[in-house]
Amino acid sequence: MSLQHVLLVDDEPDIRTLVTLILQRMGGMTVRAEASGQDALDCLASGYRPDLILLDVMMPGMDGIETLAAIRSMRPVADLPICFFTAKVHPAELQQWRDLGVDAVLAKPFSPTELVGQLREIWNRLASADAA
């Protein structure tokens, strides 16, 4: 199975627009973009099931860490792959985030030409780990 459906959660409208265009046009993916952690939770609670969630860490209100914890507690979607998408990447935090249940981390700023490949690489790595 290939990566087809991505839930993008980011409070920055420009990032949502740019990432959506890149993933749709260069990756052939379907993207649902939400502006907040609560919007993402509502989306998932309504039955939407993406293949992967691309989640910003620093957002007002419910941040990415709180959103991650809430998703991991939602039984129907608790096992969905979640990739943090953040400008704040410190080596000390990476292990903490993994311990909280994040599957991967992508850094901002990102290369538009490399984003699709990076997400597919993460998706394939996670799929291989699940199969093993």
C-alpha positions as CSV (number, residue, x, y, z in Angstrom):
1,M,0.0,0.0,0.0
2,S,1.4,3.4,-0.9
3,L,1.0,6.7,0.9
4,Q,-2.1,8.4,-0.4
5,H,-3.9,10.3,2.3
6,V,-2.2,12.9,4.6
7,L,-3.7,14.9,7.4
8,L,-1.7,18.1,7.7
9,V,-2.0,20.0,11.0
10,D,-0.4,23.5,11.0
11,D,-1.5,26.8,12.3
12,E,0.3,28.8,9.5
13,P,-2.0,29.2,6.5
14,D,1.0,29.7,4.1
15,I,2.5,26.4,5.3
16,R,-0.8,24.5,4.9
17,T,-1.2,25.9,1.4
18,L,2.3,25.2,0.2
19,V,2.6,21.7,1.7
20,T,-0.9,20.8,0.3
21,L,0.1,21.9,-3.2
22,I,3.5,20.0,-3.0
23,L,1.9,16.8,-1.8
24,Q,-1.0,16.9,-4.2
25,R,0.9,18.0,-7.4
26,M,4.3,16.4,-6.9
27,G,3.2,13.4,-4.8
28,G,-0.3,12.7,-6.1
29,M,-1.6,12.6,-2.6
30,T,-4.9,13.7,-1.1
31,V,-4.3,16.2,1.7
32,R,-6.7,17.4,4.4
33,A,-5.4,20.4,6.1
34,E,-6.4,21.5,9.6
35,A,-5.4,24.7,11.4
36,S,-5.3,23.4,15.0
37,G,-4.9,20.4,17.1
38,Q,-8.5,20.5,18.1
39,D,-9.6,20.7,14.5
40,A,-7.5,17.6,13.8
41,L,-9.1,15.7,16.7
42,D,-12.5,16.7,15.5
43,C,-11.6,15.5,12.0
44,L,-10.4,12.2,13.2
45,A,-13.4,11.8,15.6
46,S,-15.7,12.3,12.6
47,G,-14.2,9.3,10.9
48,Y,-11.5,10.6,8.7
49,R,-8.6,8.0,8.4
50,P,-5.5,9.3,6.8
51,D,-2.5,7.1,6.1
52,L,-0.2,9.5,7.9
53,I,-0.5,12.7,10.1
54,L,2.0,15.5,9.5
55,L,1.7,17.5,12.8
56,D,3.3,20.9,13.6
57,V,4.7,21.0,17.1
58,M,4.4,24.7,18.0
59,M,0.8,25.8,17.7
60,P,-1.3,28.1,19.9
61,G,-3.8,26.5,22.1
62,M,-3.3,22.8,21.8
63,D,0.3,22.2,20.7
64,G,1.6,19.2,18.7
65,I,2.7,17.3,21.8
66,E,-0.8,17.6,23.4
67,T,-2.4,16.7,20.0
68,L,-0.1,13.7,19.7
69,A,-1.1,12.5,23.2
70,A,-4.8,12.9,22.4
71,I,-4.6,11.0,19.1
72,R,-2.6,8.2,20.8
73,S,-5.5,7.9,23.3
74,M,-8.2,7.7,20.6
75,R,-8.7,3.9,20.0
76,P,-9.7,3.9,16.3
77,V,-6.7,6.1,15.3
78,A,-4.2,5.5,18.0
79,D,-1.8,3.6,15.8
80,L,-1.8,6.0,12.8
81,P,1.7,7.1,11.8
82,I,2.5,10.6,13.1
83,C,5.3,12.8,11.9
84,F,6.2,16.0,13.7
85,F,6.8,18.9,11.3
86,T,8.7,21.6,13.2
87,A,11.3,24.3,13.1
88,K,12.2,23.3,16.7
89,V,14.5,20.3,16.3
90,H,16.8,19.7,19.3
91,P,18.5,16.3,19.6
92,A,17.5,16.0,23.3
93,E,13.8,16.4,22.3
94,L,13.8,13.7,19.6
95,Q,14.0,10.8,22.0
96,Q,11.4,12.4,24.3
97,W,9.0,12.8,21.4
98,R,9.6,9.2,20.3
99,D,8.8,8.1,23.8
100,L,5.6,10.0,23.6
101,G,4.7,8.2,20.4
102,V,5.8,10.2,17.4
103,D,7.1,8.1,14.6
104,A,9.3,10.6,12.8
105,V,10.4,14.3,12.7
106,L,10.7,16.5,9.6
107,A,12.5,19.9,10.0
108,K,11.3,23.3,8.8
109,P,12.3,25.0,6.7
110,F,11.9,22.1,4.3
111,S,12.9,21.6,0.7
112,P,9.8,21.5,-1.5
113,T,11.6,19.2,-4.0
114,E,12.5,16.8,-1.2
115,L,9.3,16.8,0.9
116,V,7.4,14.1,-1.0
117,G,10.4,11.8,-1.0
118,Q,11.0,12.3,2.7
119,L,7.4,11.5,3.6
120,R,7.4,8.4,1.3
121,E,10.7,7.3,2.9
122,I,9.2,7.6,6.4
123,W,6.0,5.8,5.2
124,N,8.0,2.9,3.7
125,R,10.2,2.6,6.8
126,L,7.2,2.5,9.1
127,A,5.4,-0.1,6.8
128,S,8.5,-2.3,6.8
129,A,8.7,-2.1,10.6
130,D,5.1,-3.1,10.9
131,A,5.6,-6.0,8.6
132,A,8.6,-7.3,10.6
